[in-house]
């Protein structure tokens, strides 16, 4: 926030205002938007410099200024300030106290810094790297030892949860022994499910971040993403069915692959829509857990779905 900004009185004429602007402190952040305050110092309006230049010299500021404008408090979260600047497409937004007296302004370059910081933090979180202060300062500002420590906790957690995949494989080892060809399609299935779920997570997290999606929208979001997963699964399932046939698999195995892709994509999209919403409900940053968790969860459950469907089509 900059505490130096242009203030004028609503009863001044345009000529008086322009003369005043010539004498203001050169360190004032911007005069693209000038704010009008009354005799008690309350913020009552805002007018652009362009509007002042185009108005007749005898016109009063009160007749030109906008009385409805966005403002924020000193304790308003910086993400909310950035969203307001973006929403109203303004170059600056005033910061006021409880009595609506201006304290300063937040300019668009401040907002860019905030957005850059938020994007960096979200990317680090989604990659399973803690967004600590030294990491936020830059890649080379973090020592190799610190870099390892920041990544190790998440990798250890994912390593532990990935054992679920091995548990599923051990549970279905008899089925694998009977039809070895089932193993050929495991990377395809879990990769497709993970990619589909990650796309959904990214879309939902973005919608939550910009305020486009709220918790009350969960039903609509879930239905929308599950429907998208169903269509994507159907299309990819047909491709997977054809690919299995081209690899020389018999029809029953090809059907197993195709139907598994259909179910896994639908399931991955549904889970990808649910995890960020649940994280938000419990006041957890959805970027911290969504991407790493969706990949691990879809891997294990996708294999279970695959072998369950194989039992039906292959009579195992």
C-alpha distance (Angstrom), angle and dihedral (degrees) to the residues before:
residue distance angle dihedral
X1 . . .
X2 3.79 . .
X3 3.78 116.7 .
X4 3.80 92.5 -162.8
X5 3.80 113.0 81.8
X6 3.80 139.4 136.2
X7 3.83 116.8 -86.3
X8 3.78 126.7 -177.3
X9 3.81 138.2 172.5
X10 3.82 120.7 -107.2
X11 3.82 93.0 -134.0
X12 3.80 93.3 59.0
X13 3.77 120.6 104.3
X14 3.77 122.3 -121.9
X15 3.80 90.2 -105.9
X16 3.81 91.8 52.8
X17 3.77 91.1 46.6
X18 3.80 94.9 51.2
X19 3.78 90.4 47.8
X20 3.80 89.4 51.5
X21 3.81 92.0 50.1
X22 3.80 90.3 56.5
X23 3.80 89.3 61.3
X24 3.81 101.6 44.3
X25 3.79 124.0 115.6
X26 3.84 109.1 -75.1
X27 3.80 88.4 -138.8
X28 3.80 91.2 67.6
X29 3.82 106.5 126.6
X30 3.81 97.6 -130.8
X31 3.79 141.1 -18.3
X32 3.78 95.7 -165.0
X33 3.80 86.9 106.0
X34 3.81 120.2 28.8
X35 3.78 122.6 -162.1
X36 3.80 124.9 -139.6
X37 3.81 120.1 -143.2
X38 3.80 128.4 -173.7
X39 3.80 127.6 -129.8
X40 3.84 91.1 -81.6
X41 3.80 91.7 51.5
X42 3.81 96.7 -106.9
X43 3.78 117.6 148.1
X44 3.81 107.0 -114.1
X45 3.79 106.0 163.2
X46 3.79 151.6 -15.3
X47 3.79 131.9 -130.0
X48 3.78 131.8 -175.3
X49 3.78 122.6 -122.5
X50 3.79 89.1 -126.2
X51 3.80 91.1 58.2
X52 3.81 90.7 50.6
X53 3.80 93.0 50.6
X54 3.81 92.3 50.7
X55 3.82 95.9 45.2
X56 3.86 125.2 90.3
X57 3.84 112.6 -93.7
X58 3.82 92.7 -118.0
X59 3.82 93.9 52.7
X60 3.79 114.3 112.2
X61 3.79 122.9 -124.6
X62 3.82 90.3 -126.5
X63 3.81 88.8 64.4
X64 3.80 93.5 51.2
X65 3.79 105.8 37.0
X66 3.78 125.3 97.6
X67 3.78 110.7 -120.5
X68 3.78 93.7 -168.0
X69 3.78 111.6 66.4
X70 3.79 139.1 136.9
X71 3.80 120.1 -97.3
X72 3.79 135.1 168.6
X73 3.80 138.0 -152.8
X74 3.78 125.3 -116.9
X75 3.81 90.6 -106.7
X76 3.82 95.4 49.4
X77 3.85 109.8 125.2
X78 3.79 111.8 -103.7
X79 3.81 91.8 -125.8
X80 3.81 89.8 58.3
X81 3.80 91.1 49.7
X82 3.78 90.3 51.3
X83 3.81 90.9 50.1
X84 3.83 91.4 51.2
X85 3.80 92.5 50.9
X86 3.80 89.4 49.9
X87 3.82 93.8 44.2
X88 3.81 96.4 50.7
X89 3.82 95.0 34.0
X90 3.82 94.3 -132.2
X91 3.78 130.8 151.3
X92 3.81 94.1 -136.1
X93 3.77 139.9 9.4
X94 3.82 124.6 -152.7
X95 3.80 123.0 -120.8
X96 3.82 113.3 -143.9
X97 3.79 137.3 -177.0
X98 3.80 128.1 -125.9
X99 3.82 90.5 -78.2
X100 3.80 93.2 50.2
X101 3.80 94.0 -107.0
X102 3.81 112.6 146.7
X103 3.80 116.9 -110.7
X104 3.79 98.2 176.2
X105 3.79 143.6 -58.0
X106 3.78 136.8 -90.3
X107 3.79 111.2 -141.0
X108 3.76 130.3 -154.2
X109 3.82 92.2 -105.2
X110 3.82 88.5 57.7
X111 3.80 88.0 51.5
X112 3.79 91.8 51.4
X113 3.80 89.4 54.8
X114 3.80 90.2 50.3
X115 3.79 93.1 48.4
X116 3.79 91.5 48.2
X117 3.80 89.8 51.7
X118 3.80 92.6 47.5
X119 3.81 93.6 48.1
X120 3.81 90.8 48.8
X121 3.80 91.0 49.7
X122 3.81 92.9 48.2
X123 3.81 93.2 48.2
X124 3.81 91.0 50.5
X125 3.80 91.6 48.0
X126 3.81 93.4 48.4
X127 3.79 89.1 50.6
X128 3.80 90.9 53.2
X129 3.81 93.8 -110.4
X130 3.79 119.4 128.9
X131 3.81 112.6 -114.1
X132 3.80 94.1 -132.8
X133 3.78 121.7 166.2
X134 3.80 95.9 -103.1
X135 3.82 91.6 49.4
X136 3.80 90.9 49.8
X137 3.81 88.9 54.5
X138 3.78 92.2 61.6
X139 3.77 147.0 -67.3
X140 3.80 97.0 -89.6
X141 3.82 92.0 44.1
X142 3.81 89.0 70.5
X143 3.79 117.4 79.8
X144 3.83 117.3 -130.2
X145 3.82 91.2 -114.9
X146 3.80 91.9 51.4
X147 3.78 89.3 45.6
X148 3.81 90.2 56.6
X149 3.80 92.8 47.5
X150 3.81 92.4 50.9
X151 3.79 92.6 51.9
X152 3.79 100.1 37.2
X153 3.82 98.6 72.7
X154 3.79 94.3 55.1
X155 3.80 92.7 42.3
X156 3.79 90.6 50.3
X157 3.80 91.2 50.6
X158 3.81 92.1 47.8
X159 3.79 90.1 45.1
X160 3.80 89.4 55.7
X161 3.81 94.0 46.7
X162 3.80 92.2 45.7
X163 3.80 87.4 64.9
X164 3.81 84.0 76.9
X165 3.79 86.7 72.5
X166 3.78 90.9 54.9
X167 3.80 90.0 47.2
X168 3.79 90.9 54.9
X169 3.80 91.7 48.6
X170 3.80 91.5 50.5
X171 3.80 90.2 49.0
X172 3.79 90.9 55.7
X173 3.81 97.9 37.1
X174 3.81 91.9 117.4
X175 3.81 90.8 56.8
X176 3.81 90.1 48.7
X177 3.79 90.7 50.6
X178 3.81 91.0 52.7
X179 3.80 95.8 46.3
X180 3.80 108.6 24.6
X181 3.81 90.5 176.6
X182 3.83 88.3 72.7
X183 3.79 88.5 75.3
X184 3.81 92.2 58.7
X185 3.81 91.3 70.4
X186 3.82 99.8 43.2
X187 3.85 95.4 94.6
X188 3.81 90.1 47.6
X189 3.81 93.6 51.6
X190 3.79 100.6 43.9
X191 3.82 91.1 40.9
X192 3.80 92.0 52.5
X193 3.80 92.3 46.7
X194 3.80 93.3 47.3
X195 3.79 92.8 48.3
X196 3.81 92.7 47.8
X197 3.80 92.3 48.7
X198 3.81 92.9 46.1
X199 3.80 90.9 53.1
X200 3.79 89.8 52.4
X201 3.81 93.2 46.9
X202 3.80 91.6 50.6
X203 3.82 91.7 50.3
X204 3.82 94.1 47.6
X205 3.81 94.8 44.6
X206 3.78 89.9 51.6
X207 3.82 91.3 49.1
X208 3.81 90.8 50.1
X209 3.81 91.9 47.5
X210 3.81 94.8 54.9
X211 3.80 94.2 40.6
X212 3.80 94.6 -112.8
X213 3.81 91.5 119.3
X214 3.82 123.0 45.9
X215 3.79 132.4 -177.4
X216 3.79 91.5 -101.3
X217 3.81 88.2 61.7
X218 3.80 92.6 63.9
X219 3.81 95.0 108.1
X220 3.80 93.2 51.0
X221 3.80 92.7 43.5
X222 3.81 92.9 48.5
X223 3.81 93.3 48.8
X224 3.80 92.1 45.2
X225 3.80 95.0 49.9
X226 3.80 94.8 41.2
X227 3.81 88.4 51.8
X228 3.79 91.3 48.9
X229 3.80 89.9 48.9
X230 3.79 90.5 51.0
X231 3.82 92.6 53.2
X232 3.80 93.2 43.0
X233 3.80 90.3 46.8
X234 3.79 91.2 50.8
X235 3.80 92.3 51.4
X236 3.80 94.7 43.7
X237 3.80 90.8 42.0
X238 3.79 90.4 59.3
X239 3.81 89.2 50.4
X240 3.81 90.9 47.5
X241 3.81 91.4 48.7
X242 3.79 90.5 52.7
X243 3.77 92.8 45.7
X244 3.79 91.7 51.9
X245 3.80 90.6 51.9
X246 3.81 90.8 49.2
X247 3.80 89.2 53.6
X248 3.79 88.6 57.8
X249 3.80 98.3 -102.5
X250 3.78 118.5 150.0
X251 3.78 120.2 -110.5
X252 3.82 96.2 -99.8
X253 3.80 92.1 54.9
X254 3.81 91.4 44.8
X255 3.82 89.1 51.9
X256 3.81 89.1 49.9
X257 3.79 90.5 54.6
X258 3.81 94.6 45.1
X259 3.80 96.2 47.3
X260 3.81 91.4 43.7
X261 3.79 91.0 55.2
X262 3.81 89.7 49.6
X263 3.80 93.3 51.9
X264 3.81 95.8 39.8
X265 3.81 93.8 51.2
X266 3.79 91.5 49.3
X267 3.81 90.9 47.1
X268 3.83 93.5 45.6
X269 3.80 92.5 51.6
X270 3.79 91.6 47.7
X271 3.81 91.8 49.9
X272 3.81 91.0 43.4
X273 3.80 89.6 56.0
X274 3.81 93.5 45.9
X275 3.82 102.8 47.9
X276 3.85 98.2 60.6
X277 3.82 90.9 44.6
X278 3.81 91.9 50.5
X279 3.80 90.5 47.4
X280 3.80 90.1 52.7
X281 3.80 91.2 47.1
X282 3.81 90.7 55.8
X283 3.83 91.5 43.5
X284 3.80 94.3 -110.4
X285 3.79 119.6 140.1
X286 3.85 101.8 -106.0
X287 3.80 91.6 -147.3
X288 3.81 90.5 62.1
X289 3.80 97.2 63.0
X290 3.80 110.2 10.1
X291 3.80 104.4 82.0
X292 3.83 98.8 39.5
X293 3.80 92.6 42.2
X294 3.81 96.8 48.2
X295 3.82 92.5 54.0
X296 3.80 93.3 50.0
X297 3.80 95.1 42.9
X298 3.80 95.2 47.4
X299 3.81 91.8 48.0
X300 3.81 93.1 57.5
X301 3.79 98.9 37.3
X302 3.80 92.1 41.1
X303 3.79 90.9 58.7
X304 3.79 90.9 48.3
X305 3.81 90.0 51.9
X306 3.81 91.2 47.2
X307 3.80 95.2 52.8
X308 3.80 92.9 41.4
X309 3.80 89.9 55.5
X310 3.82 90.3 44.5
X311 3.78 89.3 57.9
X312 3.80 89.8 56.4
X313 3.81 98.8 45.4
X314 3.80 98.8 34.0
X315 3.79 97.9 36.9
X316 3.80 93.7 -127.0
